[in-house]
Amino acid sequence: MSRRIHGSLILGLFALLAAAAPARADTIAVGAVWFQTDSLGTYDFIEILNLSGDPSDGGYAEPPAYPVYTPLSFENATITYVTEDGTENTVLLGTISPGAWIPDDLYFDPSVEFASIAFSAAIYPATFLVGSQPYQATDITASSLLQNGDGSPLLPFLAYADIDVQADPTGSIPEPRSALLAASALLAGLGARRRKRS
């Protein structure tokens, strides 16, 4: 076999193996966490926005920023906040369905200053529509972090962060077994051809 054909086969093998590698997941915003204050400044609160579900069916998706048309549940949701004095508190929120939520445990005196606010939950279902494209979550954990880079306290209305999930379009997820099977067949063919030449 000529070196040119042999080199082409090796390049083809590497291409097949590269196709078998897992694709990098897309980051998809499914909601937001917002630190706010009431209009009179008498209390601060943390609002959780589950922005999923088809708007034409009463859902809360807001494409293109929040494009998930399947209603998602945030299950086993938690908020962990750290106050400026370093005290860490975790609030168990349970299940959060689409819409805006301000749980009772997330109202605070305006004198309380926050260094960070973190949200975490498992999403259900793990397969959902972004517009009309099916996606599969590569990690069912949805998360958000509100924190100033300079370490200063969070300010109401200015502290806002998306709740993100990692997912892949279901049509683009490669099937590693097929690519590996093809690569194995290519290697076997190369080996047989070499033995035949000897």
Order of alpha helices (4+ residues) and beta strands (2+ residues): alpha-beta-beta-beta-beta-beta-beta-beta-beta-beta-beta-alpha
